[in-house]
Amino acid sequence: MLLGGALLAVGLWGNEGVRISPACPPGIGRGLWDPGWLWGRDSGSASGETRKLLEDPNFGATPEAARDLEAGIVDERLVVALRIVAGEHRICVDAFKEGHYFLPGVPDGPRIPEGYGEAGGLPNTHYFGRAADIRWVDGKPVEGNGLDRDVLDVGRILAGIPPKKRPDQIIGPPRWTKALGYGREEGWILDPDQLKLHQDHIHLGYMGTPNTP
Ligand SMILES: [Zn+2]
């Protein structure tokens, strides 16, 4: 019965011609064809907001990123911000905490490693579950698409989030950052060396803990 229902659901989705493309590219992360997606997964200690994000077909994540959500370690402010963006665009997050590396082969810790530009030594928001890397928007890689209409729109949606709820550590490709024209007031990081390190993804982070004013 359950199997029949699931197959029927797949058939209907296919016929409608919508949502046939998962938020993450084929082979990367979970999507429509991940059986776990169809059966419903155990969301562990995840909050209601987190469960809603996991169930949103516009949201895709690598298995590592989905596990972080299911384990409830991702900051709820970040979950809410991602839900707002996913309300208008398909986004694929490749890392929150697990599987995030600043430098290949160097395990992440509470601080950004020396050698990762001028940010070396600063607190690592990924380590605390307060950062996400968006690598694909509406099926397009962020890399090389900094001036794409949809990738730019993600920036505008972020800027439209009320300041207290908005990420205060938004970093993206140089051309994307320049075209949007936002600054510190809107949460953007503009250090040229950081932009160079974000050619292929949009980083959203919260520098403070939820209780930091
Ligand atoms: Zn990041």
Residues whose N, C-alpha, C, O or C-beta is under 5 A from the ligand:
A	BS01	ZN	A131 A132 D133 H203
